[in-house]
């Protein structure tokens, strides 16, 4: 089956066959689960182990090897929920190096999304319900400092972008808007999200590029739409953020054009 990417407001999903993705980290909490069987995971510089599911905090480094088998990865923005807010989605779990590791994961919905060739049409509603169920189950509430919320909103607003290079206001401009010193703003932003302002801005830009590919754009057009210099710059950033080349997980994806 073609790989599935869905980019929604506050959440993103990948489902498809993957091999080994090198050490990387994300600017949002991540849920990984083997759709049919276990996969191998390594946290930081630790040792490899097998699991069915894992929830990893924003900013934490990890790598995995799915052995060419289907894997689902759910990314949730800090405005949506925290890693703890996903905890009800995995079972027989234990904590390891800051990650929540599960021996079971009854996420039939993610398997259905992968198997249904028309799932892009209903993926957003399904993910919203899934995340909402988990948040209600664990009683997780996500209260982010309003100054950080405003900065996140500005990052995603192209009309307020100050730079075609970053697609987001500069750190100094964001700090000024928050009425904080640059150092205090950067500390607050990382405290609230788990990553630096610049890293989160880079993550937001990558989400835009992936969304453009799902709309049917080629890599070059998607890169330009997201504000990258060129396709090689986009390809470099994709590998840095996801631990694998775009040609492995982004080429040949299901598109809204033909779904």
Steps between C-alpha positions, in 0.01 A plus 500: 500500500607859446628681808238713675582849624231716656572854617226651714474789740677387815580150377678308226504132407730276302412137428708285269783253464829620643845360563749662733482870578820640650523703822262796487257693715178690445358829618177330607408195708491181291310172518652210304333164454555196284180450303529121494796407717786631715782727387844578639571822686807669647474800732792740490827307515337204672463145373246362254186331630173374353161654575154538350454869580681799648419858595799733478529851640570800278874555465602148606735320262417152373529267204298203384509207262165374373665239280304607194169438676213753536544752781268781609638823645266759654642848568301730730570870536556642851180700456311172454630288788814381674667161479312412818176576318567206267565249779157333486570380146758239601481217754726295729730799498808603693725806495847479354736797461208742500299304241189291564543152353198277436479125446151532353328761286139443397495771237286331237407846374856569383510167320171583330633841395797327342295232325226731367619664177247782550592573863638850434139615481426401860843484666478836677169427672619153597825628653319777685266244655789269588704771670190640670420156641851462641502847657165432667613156617816624674353834604784687330464876469748704302536855631769687307616848591297743290817675380628173355160433344517837324850421374386163364208666323735755343734227374213341310364830362660582161363856506710575809816330372804724503734275306457292187784285630338392824135570425464627857574810707856515630574403860556866584165600347319220681661598830408864443138404427497303826651798684787284622875510457625267227668268749193486727269437203717217368510340845121528535434362153715191559353451845148497354563299182812292564694653209651833401308765309718454192454124499125536532495750213696252285251227591206721399661571165552127439133437576413751227726322251351158579149640467588636156621157388173346620316759291681362197799735468841365405793536740633815332170689512431379853844619611447845353149529646642430846780756461802276441785624280461205266425129492843392637449727803158344555643149460774574754247630754268204444782256575598699811144513634385147411826305497451374144502642147175640361521247219433223753185627668374799303532382139194337348266598784125500473384836373188706556494549124416137432350387831 
